[in-house]
Amino acid sequence: MIDVCCALIFRDGCLLAVQRGKHSDHPDQWELPGGKIEPGETALACIRREIEEELDLEIVPHGFLFPVQHDYGIKQIQLFPFVAEIDSDELNLQEHQNARWLKAEELFKPHWQEADLELLRLNEKSILNCFGENDDNGRENQRPT
Ligand SMILES: Nc1nc2c([nH]c(=O)n2[C@@H]2O[C@H](COP(=O)(O)OP(=O)(O)OP(=O)(O)O)[C@@H](O)[C@H]2O)c(=O)[nH]1
C-alpha cells in the first residue's frame, strides 16, 4: 500500500485541481496536489513539502477529511486529504501541466483519477461546505444552485 497525501486548497471559494503530465502514470488526468509520504515523514510534513515542491507555495493545513484506499490493479494507494487555504495568487507549476480553480458546481467536471473521485464522493458534503467558508459577504447566496 502506498501512502499518499493530497491537499484540497481553497481560495476565494474555489478548489484547486491540477492536471498530471502527459508522460506520468494516468496522463492528463486531474488530481489534488500532493505525493507519497517518505519513510519517517509525518503526513503533515509530507503535504507541506509536496505543495512547496509542486506549486512553490506554503500552506497551513487546517483540517483533514476521510482517507480512501484505492486499488489500481498495479498499485494500491491510500490517499490522505488535508484541507488548506492560501493567500497568494502565485502558483508556479513545477510538475503539472495545468491547474484550474473549480467552483462548487464544477467539482465533478474534471477527469479525476479514480482514487480522487472516490475521495470527493465520500467527502462531498464536507467539501461543499468548504466552498462557502470564509465567505461572510453572503456571496455564496449569489451562486447559481
Ligand atoms: N499527488 C497525488 N497522487 C495521487 C492522487 N490520486 C491518486 O490516485 N494519486 C496516485 O498516488 C501516487 C502518488 O504519486 P506522485 O507521483 O504524485 O507522488 P510523488 O510526487 O511522491 O512522486 P515520485 O515518486 O515521482 O517522487 C500516484 O500513483 C498517483 O497516481 C492525488 O490526488 N494526488
Ligand as a Chemical Component Dictionary entry (heavy atoms), coordinates in Angstrom:
data_LIG
# 
_chem_comp.id                   LIG 
_chem_comp.type                 NON-POLYMER 
_chem_comp.pdbx_formal_charge   0 
_chem_comp.three_letter_code    LIG 
# 
loop_
_chem_comp_atom.comp_id 
_chem_comp_atom.atom_id 
_chem_comp_atom.alt_atom_id 
_chem_comp_atom.type_symbol 
_chem_comp_atom.charge 
_chem_comp_atom.model_Cartn_x 
_chem_comp_atom.model_Cartn_y 
_chem_comp_atom.model_Cartn_z 
_chem_comp_atom.pdbx_ordinal 
LIG N1  N1  N 0 -0.375 13.517 -5.744 1  
LIG C1  C1  C 0 -1.478 12.807 -5.920 2  
LIG N2  N2  N 0 -1.350 11.490 -6.252 3  
LIG C2  C2  C 0 -2.480 10.802 -6.438 4  
LIG C3  C3  C 0 -3.752 11.394 -6.297 5  
LIG N3  N3  N 0 -4.696 10.456 -6.570 6  
LIG C4  C4  C 0 -4.056 9.302  -6.880 7  
LIG O1  O1  O 0 -4.572 8.243  -7.203 8  
LIG N4  N4  N 0 -2.687 9.505  -6.779 9  
LIG C5  C5  C 0 -1.693 8.466  -7.013 10 
LIG O2  O2  O 0 -0.815 8.458  -5.910 11 
LIG C6  C6  C 0 0.522  8.273  -6.334 12 
LIG C7  C7  C 0 1.325  9.499  -5.922 13 
LIG O3  O3  O 0 2.300  9.717  -6.842 14 
LIG P1  P1  P 0 3.047  11.083 -7.127 15 
LIG O4  O4  O 0 3.742  10.849 -8.404 16 
LIG O5  O5  O 0 2.151  12.243 -7.055 17 
LIG O6  O6  O 0 3.978  11.128 -5.851 18 
LIG P2  P2  P 0 5.407  11.767 -5.716 19 
LIG O7  O7  O 0 5.281  13.234 -6.040 20 
LIG O8  O8  O 0 5.890  11.392 -4.356 21 
LIG O9  O9  O 0 6.140  11.055 -6.912 22 
LIG P3  P3  P 0 7.561  10.477 -7.200 23 
LIG O10 O10 O 0 7.528  9.042  -6.769 24 
LIG O11 O11 O 0 7.626  10.611 -8.701 25 
LIG O12 O12 O 0 8.537  11.320 -6.456 26 
LIG C8  C8  C 0 0.469  8.058  -7.838 27 
LIG O13 O13 O 0 0.380  6.674  -8.070 28 
LIG C9  C9  C 0 -0.841 8.739  -8.237 29 
LIG O14 O14 O 0 -1.392 8.138  -9.388 30 
LIG C10 C10 C 0 -3.852 12.767 -5.936 31 
LIG O15 O15 O 0 -4.922 13.357 -5.799 32 
LIG N5  N5  N 0 -2.685 13.433 -5.766 33 
# 
loop_
_chem_comp_bond.comp_id 
_chem_comp_bond.atom_id_1 
_chem_comp_bond.atom_id_2 
_chem_comp_bond.value_order 
_chem_comp_bond.pdbx_ordinal 
LIG N1  C1  SING 1  
LIG C1  N2  DOUB 2  
LIG C1  N5  SING 3  
LIG N2  C2  SING 4  
LIG C2  C3  DOUB 5  
LIG C2  N4  SING 6  
LIG C3  N3  SING 7  
LIG C3  C10 SING 8  
LIG N3  C4  SING 9  
LIG C4  O1  DOUB 10 
LIG C4  N4  SING 11 
LIG N4  C5  SING 12 
LIG C5  O2  SING 13 
LIG C5  C9  SING 14 
LIG O2  C6  SING 15 
LIG C6  C7  SING 16 
LIG C6  C8  SING 17 
LIG C7  O3  SING 18 
LIG O3  P1  SING 19 
LIG P1  O4  DOUB 20 
LIG P1  O5  SING 21 
LIG P1  O6  SING 22 
LIG O6  P2  SING 23 
LIG P2  O7  DOUB 24 
LIG P2  O8  SING 25 
LIG P2  O9  SING 26 
LIG O9  P3  SING 27 
LIG P3  O10 DOUB 28 
LIG P3  O11 SING 29 
LIG P3  O12 SING 30 
LIG C8  O13 SING 31 
LIG C8  C9  SING 32 
LIG C9  O14 SING 33 
LIG C10 O15 DOUB 34 
LIG C10 N5  SING 35 
# 
